[in-house]
Amino acid sequence: MELIFLGTSAGVPTRTRNMTSILLNLQQPTHAAMWLFDCGEGTQHQFLKTEHHPGKLDKIFITHLHGDHLFGLPGLLCSRSMQGNPAALTIYGPKGIREFVEMALRLSGSWTDYPLTIEEVSPGLLFDDGRYRVLAYPLNHPVECYGYRIEEHDKPGTLNAAALVADGIRPGPLFQQLKQGLTVTLPDGRLIDGSRYLGPATPGLKLAIFGDTAPCPQAFELARGVDVMVHETTLEDAMAEKANGRGHSSTRQTAALAREAGARRLIITHVSSRYDREGCRRLLAECREVFTDCELAEDFSVFSLA
């Protein structure tokens, strides 16, 4: 997996930071799969500066309906249709996302030529497709807002082919079933439990992508034990009260959450436009005083999660 940040500014864009949008490239070996988290104004323009194409998106997750997280969505949906992409797309978001999309398309005389599904979410499990499970957690913001926890299923251990051969089981199609840990019946009637021939499973990656939020109890559960936590850091520590009053978090609050939740790695984003490059470095330094393994996302930053 890898994360590509298409926009990292809070509220309004700057000369170097576009509105919030994060691309998750699942890097599946058998099929293209990319998920988008939020779609601020200008997101489709940001795509043009990367090697990725919105036509490969199969899921879009909207954290909340504030414009800096949403206003790029109608344009992206229409462009995707005009480019003739027939692949299905599902949008997940808070109550109102369906009305927003349908109204924007209707009033502009637009449409989509591909299957479009819109799911209005509630707290809990959104789906489990056998590879990944995604859960939504409510956050503390003036409008309904969610964070999304992505959990990759554990990968089965390596099949011990030598042990199978030693037990008189010849290589063949059955090996694929045994590699999945299944029990198979041999031609001679023996039952072979594939799980006995598998090495230790490789734990799947766990990722938490937050929407805008002031500190809240649900944030701990969303971030608990994740490999990577992506969280807003709108303002510096000295402005924590102002940040919280508007449903946002400060540097030290974000870093403290990462530490207390046992996250392995923190990526901060959604930085106020009041901060220039030097100001952003100061925000990062404040976070690192509390949680060392912290990185600052810039527009077009790419983070490998493997």
Helices and strands as residue ranges (DSSP letters): E 2-7, E 9-10, E 21-25, E 34-37, H 43-47, G 54-56, E 57-61, G 67-69, H 73-82, E 89-93, H 97-107, E 116-120, E 124-128, E 132-138, E 146-152, H 161-166, H 174-179, E 183-185, E 191-193, G 194-197, E 206-209, H 217-223, E 228-232, G 237-239, H 240-245, H 251-261, E 266-269, E 271-272, H 277-290, E 294-296, E 302-304
